[in-house]
């Protein structure tokens, strides 16, 4: 079974966590992102590398980031922002 057949309805399919974090930081900035999602990796000396490390270990935090990403780009009426 091809990967695209496994998750045909997943709006995040094919988008890496790193791309999601970078797009959210570009859109909100670290300060506002840290206010939207109350986790320390976005508030205290934030970096993409440290955020990815934390989000990969904490599924609950990753879910919040993915939800914010989807809400942000659905609200902007963008099906899938370009990488």
N, C-alpha and C positions, 0 to 999 in steps of 0.2 A: 504494500500500500504506500503510495506517495505521501510525503509530508503534507502537501496541500490538501490531500483527501482526508487526512486525519483531523484537521481543524478548519473545515470550510467556513464556519460561522464565527470564528474567533477574530474580532477586529484588530487584535494585536499580533496576529500571526505574521511572522516575518520581520517584526520590529524588535530589535534588541533592547534590553534594559538600559544599556548605555545611551542609545539613541533617545529613548524616552526621557531619561534624566537630563540629557543635554538640551532637548527641546523645551522641557519645563523650565530649566534654568534660563534659557534664552528668552522665554516668554515672561516668566515671573521675576527672575533674579533670585539669588539665594535668600535674601531677607524675606521677601513675600512668600517664597516657597516654604520657608521655615514656619511662617504663620499659617499657611494653608494646611500643612501637614506637620504636626507637632512632634518632630523627632530630632534628636540632637545632631545627627549627621548633616542636617540642613541648617542648623543654627550655630554651632560652635566650630569655627575654622573649617567650613565646608569645602569639599572638593569632590569631583566626580568619582575619583578612585575610592575615597573612603565611603562615599555614599553607596557605590555599587557593592562594596564588600559587605556593608551592613544589610542592604536590601536583599542580597542573595542569601543571607543567613536568616533573615526574619520575614517569613511569608506574609505576615499580617501587614508589615510596613510596605512590602512590595505591592500588595493588593491596593493599599491606599494610593500609592504613586500611580499605579495603572488606572485606577478609577479617576483620579484627577486628570490624567492625560486624556482619557476618553471624554470626560466631561468638557475639558477645555477645548478640544478640537471638534467635538460634536456641536458645542455652543457656537463655534466659529463657522459652522456649516462646511467643514472640510472633511471629506471622507477619509483621506489619508494624506497628511502633510508630506511634502517631498523631503527626502533625507538630507 
